[in-house]
């Protein structure tokens, strides 16, 4: 029996997502062996959004985390995580929600990102009014061109300005290089080093200006092995816990194993070469072009069309896959796939042993 097959699969309705507990644990263990100090790890929980998975990381000695939503941050607060960076710049009502989060979970050190004075002043006003100080990191644009200020004189001036504001404390620099995912590790490293150089220069300039040494948080999964070699830098991979088909193809140097699989069934046999599965846009991440899934037990199956609740695939001989046949699929992109499900089935030793609620898929928990 293959590692992904479940003896009690008939108890699981489809579509569904299954998390393989032992393989998740092994991926966490592998992560801790890839860096000199586990305290330099700050995994992003956007991939798993699941309290039980975070608890497994905590049990492995990981104390710092990164997240993208208030709900994810609250999940971490509920787990008494020591240090949580909201890797997002809060605007509007989110600033007040962040304050409420800090007030509700005093045992967790929360922080967030800023990339401009206006936002910093808004956070300062809200937190100073409650006689609190929130650590903030400057979000740097190192080539992703999504958020952040480019490292340089303006970023230095912003960091110095943050030191003059009540209610906040500048803690460091955040540099996410998510645009770097070249398969060739030598090319990826070259581009990563080029993107990181001005960050290191900015850090030195901050120190030279008389301010404390800023903490640097850098990278994601593709550049994790590179930043892991930089002394003192905190690293923030997230996909490692489950891995996916996309990263398995693009990052062959990384040792992680697939640990989350979608379950789907044949619901109709169209003709001798085509089947329809119950795996639509609402069951697997659909932001990428097809193919969006790799079927472990039917690797030759090729997606033809997809709608909200249906996926048509082409196979060599449809007679081999009667209605009800189970397909086990590894998503191209696991992170948004997980967010499509309220709960995951948990597998151990080729058997489903229970469910885990994907609690932080919600936009709001109690705050």
Secondary structure, 3 states (H helix, E strand, C coil): CCCCCCCCHHHCCCCEEEEEHHHHHHHHHHHHHCCCCHHHEEEECCCCCCHHHHHHHHHCCCCEEEECCHHHHHHHHHCCCCEEEECCCCCCHHHHHHHHHHHHCCCCEEEEEECCHHHHHHHHHHHHCCCCCEEEEEEECCCCCCCCECCCHHHHHHHHHHCCCCCEEEEEEEECCCCCCCCCHHHHHHHHHHHHHHHHHHHHHHHHCCCCCCEEEECCCCCHHHHCCCCCCEECCCHHHCCCHHHHHHCCCCCCCCCEEEEEEEEEEEECCEEEECCCCCCCCCCCCCCCEEECCCCCCEEEEECCCCEEEECCCHHHCCCCCEEEEEECCHHHHHCCCCEEEEEECCEEEEEEECHHHCCCCCC
